Every structure is written in structure tokens, then in C-alpha cells.
Amino acid sequence: MADKQDLEEITSFNKAKLKKTEAQEKNTLLTKETIKQEKQAE
């Protein structure tokens, strides 16, 4: 019965109330070139 109540809340959710945000990538993966440069610097 609790599942039915949750579904009702989801279907009545108003997306217009959400704030607009921009995703920013924080942890970038190193490229082969970056690794090569770091190894040469050592």
C-alpha cells in the first residue's frame, strides 16, 4: 500500500518548480598525452 502512495506523489510532481542548474565535470580522466607529459617531467 505504501508503494501506491509513492507512485501518486511521483505522477503529481511538478517539474516546473525545479531550479535550472548546469552540470560541471569535476573529476576528469587523464588522457594518454597527459600521462606521457607527466612521466617525462619526472
Steps between C-alpha positions, in 0.01 A plus 500: 500500500787738565621446142170625361530823700856555371386460139230761551758748627725434200226544243385826661853645525535842336824522299452874448593564864852362450789746472713502186859389561803433286697181556873547538747217460720492809713188462632474149687193383859542388572460131792301364670826408468639853646182653786508252578863584496429873738206458741712294496774764625259768 
